[in-house]
């Protein structure tokens, strides 16, 4: 029972962390928001929790499967419009939150929280606030 409660706590932590990042995406008007990122992160955590409990010799293969599968999901969010490409940050966010889920699933809470914070901070950073990005855009013009 004790292990089951820890597993449930891990799953809920993964969903909670992803929800925070997802809410930011929704407030920014992006297509991928709280529900999608919660499912990706929670599902990734659950895969590792189940693998660790029932298939301990296959955890590395489960990791590889999630990383590859999420790559395909992210690729589907990238759209090309002529010379412009949209959705790369969304794809990277999906992939990153899957990695957070895997990390929480195996119990690497500190690494998962630090990476989640980095993802969140990168997403809330507005382009207008970035002097380096402004210089690059000015140079291209």
Buried (B, 14 or more C-beta within 10 A) or exposed (E): EEEEEEBEEBBEBBBBBBBBBBBBBBEEEBEBBBEBBBBBBBBBBBBBBBBBEEEEEEBEEBBEEBBEBBBEBBEEBBEEEEEEEEBEBBBBBBBBBBBBBBBBBBBBEEBBBEBBEEBBEEBEEEEEEEEEEEEEEEEEE
